[in-house]
Amino acid sequence: MDKPTNKNKSRRPRQRRKPGSGQAHGQGRGKPGGAQRGRPQQNKAAGPRSAPKGQLPPRLVYGINAVGVAIETGQLKTLFYDKSRQSERLQHIHAHAQAEHIDIQPMQRQGWSKILPTEMHQGVAGMLLEQPAYYLEEIVHDVKEDSCILVLDRIQDPQNLGAVLRTAAATGVDAVVLPKTGGCTVTPAVHKASAGMSLVMKVVEDENLSRAIDFLKDNGYWVIGCDSAGGENATTFEYPHKRVIVMGNEAEGMRQMIRESCDYLVKIPMDEGVESLNISVATGIVLYLARADLARAEIEAAHEAANGNGEAAEAPAEGAPEQNGEVVSEGE
């Protein structure tokens, strides 16, 4: 596929093209039918659902980092504390929870504590408050000119999803979109793997990815899919300011219909003998490449503006004052 023509000031490609074809996307697309969906009704009177036997409660969060973030962001309802374990960090979490008037209970009294190894919970866990639901319509309305949304097509491993959410938070991603079916959702294991960044990142769940991508296109985003099978060099691609980065499944990559929804495909170059990268590693590379590319563009634009102003300021001094038709130096 030809390199996108996006060297103008806005760094936006002049025309959307389907990967592998020369046909541009049709103009004037209407918003997808599901774009203005209503919010589901929630029964706020009902408390957290009890977990089935042998499973962790869905609102559980465990591990020092994840619980610490939950307290700092005001999302923790109850703290479960293992008094047999003592450390300065655990004492700090306990004191912080007391200062925030959070209910504190012994961990050993919780039925689920028997299926959660000590090395995983690190002596502390907690029950989250009702988690907020995020919607693309609201997120797109509030973003700035430079915006990145990450779409994950059926990530399976909670450890991978947690690592991706942590990287997304570190690179300033505005939202992460997860599919309605076929992929991992945000679970207690994801909270732990993300070091609590899953509680900071805006995660849009239960989405039809095709409709979500169409909605984002209608709102000025350009969609770049990462595809190990082929695409432009991800290290030299010029990323637009409003961009959607699509990452596929650990084993199969993006589904065909999602791949065809992308405006451009990029591929991470690798040395011979290396076939693929872990999905969390690949996602981190592409997110940082996009961020670095835009930062370089801003620096170049600033230098061009400074040079232009300098030339304008020095122009009157190119010719010194004249006396009798001769140039007079400043020292004369």
C-alpha positions as CSV (number, residue, x, y, z in Angstrom):
1,M,0.0,0.0,0.0
2,D,1.3,3.4,-0.8
3,K,2.6,5.6,2.0
4,P,-0.1,7.9,3.2
5,T,0.0,11.5,1.9
6,N,-0.1,13.3,5.2
7,K,2.8,15.8,5.1
8,N,0.4,18.7,5.5
9,K,0.3,20.8,8.6
10,S,-2.5,18.8,10.2
11,R,-0.6,15.5,9.4
12,R,-3.8,13.9,8.1
13,P,-3.9,11.6,5.1
14,R,-5.7,13.3,2.2
15,Q,-7.8,10.3,1.4
16,R,-8.8,7.1,3.3
17,R,-7.9,4.0,1.5
18,K,-8.7,0.4,2.3
19,P,-5.5,-1.7,2.8
20,G,-4.8,-3.5,-0.4
21,S,-7.1,-1.5,-2.6
22,G,-7.0,1.9,-4.3
23,Q,-10.6,2.7,-3.6
24,A,-11.3,5.5,-1.1
25,H,-13.9,5.1,1.6
26,G,-17.2,6.7,0.6
27,Q,-17.7,10.3,1.8
28,G,-20.6,11.4,4.0
29,R,-21.1,8.2,5.9
30,G,-23.9,8.4,8.4
31,K,-23.3,7.5,12.0
32,P,-23.6,3.8,12.7
33,G,-27.0,2.6,13.9
34,G,-25.6,1.8,17.4
35,A,-23.8,5.1,17.9
36,Q,-26.6,6.7,19.9
37,R,-27.5,3.7,22.0
38,G,-29.2,4.2,25.3
39,R,-27.5,3.5,28.6
40,P,-28.4,0.2,30.3
41,Q,-30.4,0.5,33.5
42,Q,-28.5,-0.4,36.6
43,N,-30.0,-1.7,39.8
44,K,-28.1,0.5,42.3
45,A,-29.9,-1.0,45.2
46,A,-28.4,-4.4,44.6
47,G,-25.0,-4.9,46.1
48,P,-22.0,-6.7,44.4
49,R,-22.9,-10.1,43.1
50,S,-21.4,-12.9,45.2
51,A,-18.8,-14.9,43.2
52,P,-19.5,-18.5,42.3
53,K,-17.7,-21.1,44.4
54,G,-14.0,-21.2,43.5
55,Q,-14.1,-17.8,41.8
56,L,-13.1,-14.3,42.8
57,P,-15.7,-11.6,43.3
58,P,-15.9,-9.5,40.1
59,R,-15.3,-6.3,42.0
60,L,-12.2,-7.6,43.9
61,V,-8.9,-5.9,43.5
62,Y,-5.7,-7.3,45.0
63,G,-2.0,-6.5,45.2
64,I,-0.2,-3.5,46.8
65,N,-0.1,-1.3,43.6
66,A,-3.7,-2.0,42.5
67,V,-5.2,-1.5,45.9
68,G,-3.2,1.7,46.4
69,V,-4.5,3.2,43.2
70,A,-8.1,2.2,44.2
71,I,-7.7,4.1,47.5
72,E,-6.1,7.2,45.8
73,T,-8.8,7.4,43.2
74,G,-11.6,7.0,45.7
75,Q,-12.9,3.7,44.2
76,L,-12.4,1.4,47.2
77,K,-15.3,0.4,49.4
78,T,-13.7,-2.2,51.7
79,L,-10.1,-3.0,52.5
80,F,-9.1,-6.6,53.3
81,Y,-5.9,-6.7,55.4
82,D,-3.6,-9.6,56.2
83,K,-2.3,-8.8,59.7
84,S,0.3,-11.7,59.4
85,R,2.2,-9.7,56.8
86,Q,4.0,-6.5,57.8
87,S,5.8,-4.0,55.6
88,E,6.1,-0.3,55.3
89,R,4.0,-0.2,52.2
90,L,1.2,-2.3,53.8
91,Q,1.2,0.0,56.8
92,H,0.9,3.0,54.5
93,I,-2.1,1.4,52.7
94,H,-3.8,0.6,56.1
95,A,-3.2,4.2,57.4
96,H,-4.5,5.7,54.1
97,A,-7.6,3.6,54.2
98,Q,-8.3,4.6,57.8
99,A,-7.8,8.3,56.9
100,E,-10.4,7.8,54.0
101,H,-12.8,6.1,56.4
102,I,-12.8,2.9,54.4
103,D,-14.2,-0.2,56.0
104,I,-11.3,-2.5,57.0
105,Q,-11.8,-6.3,57.5
106,P,-9.4,-9.2,58.1
107,M,-8.6,-11.0,54.9
108,Q,-8.6,-14.5,56.5
109,R,-12.4,-14.3,57.1
110,Q,-13.2,-14.0,53.4
111,G,-14.1,-17.2,51.7
112,W,-12.3,-16.3,48.5
113,S,-9.0,-15.8,50.3
114,K,-8.4,-19.5,50.2
115,I,-8.2,-19.5,46.4
116,L,-5.9,-16.4,46.2
117,P,-2.3,-17.2,46.9
118,T,-0.4,-14.9,49.3
119,E,2.2,-14.1,46.7
120,M,-0.5,-12.7,44.5
121,H,-2.4,-10.5,46.9
122,Q,0.8,-9.4,48.8
123,G,-1.2,-9.1,52.0
124,V,-3.9,-6.7,50.9
125,A,-7.0,-6.8,48.8
126,G,-10.2,-4.7,48.5
127,M,-13.7,-4.5,47.2
128,L,-14.4,-1.8,44.6
129,L,-17.3,0.6,44.5
130,E,-19.7,0.5,41.5
131,Q,-17.4,1.1,38.5
132,P,-18.4,3.8,36.0
133,A,-19.4,2.9,32.5
134,Y,-17.7,4.8,29.7
135,Y,-19.2,5.6,26.3
136,L,-17.4,6.6,23.1
137,E,-19.9,9.4,22.4
138,E,-18.8,11.2,25.7
139,I,-15.1,10.5,25.2
140,V,-15.0,11.8,21.6
141,H,-16.9,14.9,22.7
142,D,-14.2,15.8,25.3
143,V,-10.9,15.0,23.5
144,K,-8.4,17.5,22.2
145,E,-6.9,17.8,18.7
146,D,-4.3,15.2,19.5
147,S,-6.2,12.1,20.5
148,C,-5.5,8.4,20.5
149,I,-8.0,5.6,21.1
150,L,-6.8,2.0,21.3
151,V,-9.1,-0.8,20.0
152,L,-8.3,-4.4,21.1
153,D,-9.7,-7.2,19.0
154,R,-10.2,-10.2,21.2
155,I,-7.2,-10.1,23.6
156,Q,-7.4,-13.4,25.5
157,D,-4.9,-13.3,28.4
158,P,-5.7,-11.1,31.5
159,Q,-1.9,-10.6,32.0
160,N,-1.6,-9.2,28.4
161,L,-4.7,-7.0,28.8
162,G,-3.4,-5.6,32.1
163,A,0.0,-4.9,30.6
164,V,-1.6,-3.2,27.6
165,L,-3.8,-1.0,29.8
166,R,-0.8,0.0,31.9
167,T,1.1,1.1,28.7
168,A,-2.0,2.9,27.4
169,A,-2.2,4.9,30.5
170,A,1.5,5.8,30.3
171,T,1.2,7.0,26.7
172,G,-1.8,9.2,27.1
173,V,-4.4,7.0,25.4
174,D,-7.9,8.5,25.8
175,A,-9.8,5.2,25.8
176,V,-9.4,1.5,25.3
177,V,-12.2,-0.3,23.4
178,L,-13.0,-4.0,24.1
179,P,-15.3,-6.2,22.0
180,K,-18.7,-7.4,23.1
181,T,-17.7,-11.1,22.8
182,G,-14.6,-13.2,22.3
183,G,-12.1,-11.3,24.4
184,C,-11.0,-10.8,27.9
185,T,-12.8,-8.3,30.1
186,V,-11.5,-6.3,33.0
187,T,-11.2,-8.7,35.9
188,P,-9.4,-8.8,39.3
189,A,-6.4,-10.4,37.5
190,V,-6.3,-7.5,35.0
191,H,-6.3,-5.0,37.8
192,K,-3.3,-6.7,39.3
193,A,-1.4,-7.1,36.0
194,S,-2.0,-3.4,35.2
195,A,-0.7,-2.3,38.6
196,G,-4.1,-0.5,39.1
197,M,-4.0,1.4,35.8
198,S,-7.1,-0.4,34.7
199,L,-8.8,1.8,37.3
200,V,-7.4,5.0,35.8
201,M,-7.8,4.1,32.1
202,K,-11.2,4.7,30.4
203,V,-12.2,1.2,29.2
204,V,-15.2,1.0,26.9
205,E,-16.6,-2.5,27.1
206,D,-19.2,-4.6,25.2
207,E,-18.7,-2.8,22.0
208,N,-19.4,-3.9,18.4
209,L,-15.9,-3.1,17.1
210,S,-17.0,-2.5,13.5
211,R,-19.6,0.0,14.5
212,A,-17.3,1.6,17.0
213,I,-14.6,2.1,14.3
214,D,-17.2,3.6,11.9
215,F,-18.3,6.0,14.6
216,L,-14.7,7.1,15.3
217,K,-14.1,7.7,11.6
218,D,-17.2,9.8,11.4
219,N,-15.7,11.9,14.2
220,G,-12.4,12.6,12.4
221,Y,-10.3,9.7,13.5
222,W,-8.0,7.7,11.2
223,V,-7.7,4.0,11.8
224,I,-4.3,2.3,11.8
225,G,-4.2,-1.5,12.2
226,C,-1.0,-3.3,13.4
227,D,-0.7,-6.4,11.2
228,S,2.3,-8.8,11.3
229,A,1.2,-10.2,7.8
230,G,2.1,-6.9,6.1
231,G,1.8,-3.2,6.0
232,E,3.9,-0.1,6.1
233,N,6.9,0.2,8.3
234,A,5.6,1.3,11.7
235,T,8.8,3.2,12.5
236,T,8.6,5.5,9.5
237,F,4.8,5.9,9.2
238,E,3.5,9.4,9.8
239,Y,0.7,9.1,12.4
240,P,-2.2,11.5,12.3
241,H,-3.2,13.6,15.3
242,K,-6.6,11.9,15.7
243,R,-5.8,8.2,15.5
244,V,-7.2,4.8,16.4
245,I,-4.7,2.1,16.9
246,V,-6.1,-1.4,16.4
247,M,-4.3,-4.5,17.8
248,G,-5.4,-8.1,17.2
249,N,-5.7,-11.3,19.0
250,E,-2.5,-13.0,20.4
251,A,-2.7,-15.9,18.0
252,E,-4.7,-14.8,15.0
253,G,-4.3,-11.0,14.9
254,M,-7.2,-8.9,13.6
255,R,-10.3,-10.4,12.2
256,Q,-10.7,-9.8,8.5
257,M,-13.6,-7.5,8.8
258,I,-11.7,-5.4,11.3
259,R,-8.6,-5.3,9.1
260,E,-10.7,-4.1,6.2
261,S,-12.1,-1.3,8.4
262,C,-8.6,0.1,8.9
263,D,-7.5,3.1,6.8
264,Y,-3.9,1.9,6.9
265,L,-1.9,-1.1,8.1
266,V,1.5,-0.9,9.8
267,K,4.0,-3.6,10.6
268,I,6.7,-3.6,13.2
269,P,10.0,-4.5,11.5
270,M,11.9,-7.4,13.0
271,D,15.2,-9.1,12.4
272,E,15.2,-12.4,10.5
273,G,14.2,-15.4,12.6
274,V,11.8,-13.5,14.8
275,E,8.2,-14.1,13.7
276,S,6.2,-12.1,16.3
277,L,6.1,-10.2,19.5
278,N,4.0,-10.5,22.6
279,I,0.8,-8.4,22.1
280,S,1.6,-6.1,25.1
281,V,5.1,-5.5,23.8
282,A,3.9,-4.8,20.2
283,T,1.2,-2.5,21.5
284,G,3.7,-0.5,23.5
285,I,6.0,-0.1,20.6
286,V,3.3,1.2,18.3
287,L,1.9,3.6,20.9
288,Y,5.3,5.1,21.6
289,L,6.2,5.3,17.9
290,A,3.0,7.3,17.3
291,R,3.8,9.6,20.3
292,A,7.4,10.1,19.2
293,D,6.5,10.8,15.6
294,L,4.0,13.5,16.7
295,A,6.5,15.0,19.1
296,R,9.1,15.2,16.3
297,A,6.6,16.9,14.1
298,E,5.8,19.5,16.8
299,I,9.5,20.2,17.3
300,E,10.0,20.6,13.5
301,A,7.1,23.0,13.3
302,A,8.4,25.0,16.2
303,H,11.8,25.3,14.6
304,E,10.3,26.3,11.3
305,A,8.2,29.0,13.0
306,A,11.2,30.3,15.0
307,N,13.4,30.4,11.8
308,G,10.7,32.3,10.0
309,N,10.4,34.8,12.7
310,G,14.1,35.2,12.9
311,E,14.4,35.9,9.2
312,A,11.6,38.5,9.4
313,A,13.3,40.2,12.3
314,E,16.7,40.3,10.7
315,A,15.5,41.5,7.3
316,P,15.7,45.3,8.1
317,A,19.3,44.8,9.3
318,E,20.5,43.2,6.0
319,G,21.1,46.7,4.7
320,A,22.7,49.1,7.2
321,P,21.9,52.8,7.2
322,E,23.3,54.6,4.2
323,Q,25.1,58.0,4.0
324,N,25.8,59.4,0.6
325,G,24.9,56.1,-1.0
326,E,27.5,54.2,1.1
327,V,26.7,51.6,3.8
328,V,27.7,52.8,7.3
329,S,28.7,50.2,9.8
330,E,27.4,50.4,13.4
331,G,30.8,51.5,14.7
332,E,31.1,54.5,12.5
